[in-house]
Amino acid sequence: MDYFIALNQILILFILIGIGYFARRIKLLNDASVSSLSKFLLHICIPAMVIFSMQIPFTNEVLMKGEYLILAAFAYYGIAFLVAWFSPILMRAKKEEYGVFRFMIMFSNSMFMGFPILSMLYGQDAIFYAALFNIPFTILTYSVGIWILRAQEKGGKISFDLKLLLNPAFLSTILGLIFFLTSFSIPDPIYSSLELLNNVTTPLSLVVTGGFLAQLNFTSIFKNVRQYIVAAIRLLGMPALVYLIFSQFIADPLILGIIVVTAGMPAAVNTVMLADEHKAHPDIAAQGICISTLLCLVTLPLLAVFLTG
């Protein structure tokens, strides 16, 4: 893939973040509206996107390859969890940074940015398999991910509320998986509505991220040195580690590419929305997304050249 094609895709995302930033600065958006839009995304748009993305044809061949991909995805997130859990401790992060840093290291922007990059690298067919690989991402983001953001260490024990699983995104993933396994096709009026919500999710997520950034002192975004360490782990450490491990067992360049590209994406956009929803320092999350997305202007084209060259 050409370096400037990847650069162009990333700049599009940054422009949308800039629009959100500008809208908040000139008061077209305020703190309340940014928070409300965040909730709208979490409870309406993202569940609709999940169900829509899983409306794919069911065949035995697809099922076998899909099962392989899903198992690989859970293995990947097992590795990512271990890296994410110990990294803030080793970098001597502040206690209030633990949850957000762990979330950003474990979960990447696999859908909003990963899908377009995979399409450029491997063609449109890659999106279907990327969607299957993304199933564990959705399940873990809205279960383990929320737990990570809300976890509070008390005497070595970490509290976990099973009610966290009862959220729209997690439940929509289960529903979408049932539809996929039973080959249930959503009727057209509802399907078209889900498609429209799916289409608006990415730009609205980025605009909301810009709105959160506008609430910060811009110079403070780049002052936290630990954010650069987190970005380095997310953009360089994770894809390198994943490639070294999975290349020993996976010969299929598409499957390996999906895993490595997912590992090399910047921090997930929904980090800000979930951090805001669960009062887990969305300002730190917005800083991390801004820095990791900015730095991926350099790392992603290099990753693309490595995988396809």
Secondary structure as UniProt FT lines:
FT   HELIX           3..25
FT   TURN            26..27
FT   HELIX           31..40
FT   HELIX           41..45
FT   HELIX           46..53
FT   HELIX           60..90
FT   TURN            91..92
FT   HELIX           95..97
FT   HELIX           98..106
FT   TURN            110..113
FT   HELIX           114..122
FT   HELIX           125..140
FT   HELIX           141..145
FT   HELIX           146..150
FT   STRAND          153..154
FT   TURN            155..156
FT   STRAND          157..158
FT   HELIX           162..165
FT   HELIX           168..181
FT   TURN            182..183
FT   HELIX           188..214
FT   HELIX           218..222
FT   HELIX           225..232
FT   HELIX           233..237
FT   HELIX           238..246
FT   TURN            247..249
FT   HELIX           253..263
FT   HELIX           270..277
FT   TURN            278..279
FT   HELIX           282..308
//
